[in-house]
Amino acid sequence: MRRRKVFWGQFLLGLAAGVMASALIWIQAWNSFGFLPIAFMVTCLPALKIGVAAFCLVRRHRGFGVGLLLSLPIGFILFADRFVSTCARLVFGR
């Protein structure tokens, strides 16, 4: 029973950390339009999260790794509207 409580605590911590990291990066990138912040949002942040999650899945902190992996689609859903409108502005120049 103790092991299960540790897993869920780590899971919630990983989920919260992943969503907060996404929020901080997306908000910062919104303030500085351009190619580099958008490229960072789309490639580097998910790659970093996947790398940290893979490392955590191999070690004792599986719950944290699972929470980070789950934060990827949640972060995309939360910020997809702004991402799509930013890409449309870059492509169509409006």
Residue pairs with C-beta under 8 A, 6 or more apart in sequence:
6 63
7 62
7 63
8 63
9 63
10 61
10 62
10 63
10 64
10 67
11 63
11 64
11 66
11 67
12 67
13 63
13 64
13 67
14 53
14 56
14 61
14 63
14 64
14 65
14 66
14 67
14 68
14 70
14 71
15 67
15 68
15 70
15 71
15 74
16 67
17 64
17 67
17 68
17 71
18 49
18 67
18 68
18 70
18 71
18 72
18 74
18 75
19 71
19 74
19 75
19 78
21 45
21 49
21 71
22 45
22 71
22 75
22 78
22 79
23 75
23 78
23 79
25 40
25 41
25 45
26 41
26 75
26 79
26 82
26 83
28 37
29 37
29 38
29 40
29 41
30 82
30 86
33 86
33 89
35 90
38 83
38 86
38 87
38 90
41 83
42 83
46 72
49 68
49 69
49 71
49 72
50 69
50 72
52 65
52 68
53 64
53 65
53 66
53 68
53 69
54 65
55 65
56 62
56 64
56 65
56 68
57 65
57 66
76 83
88 94
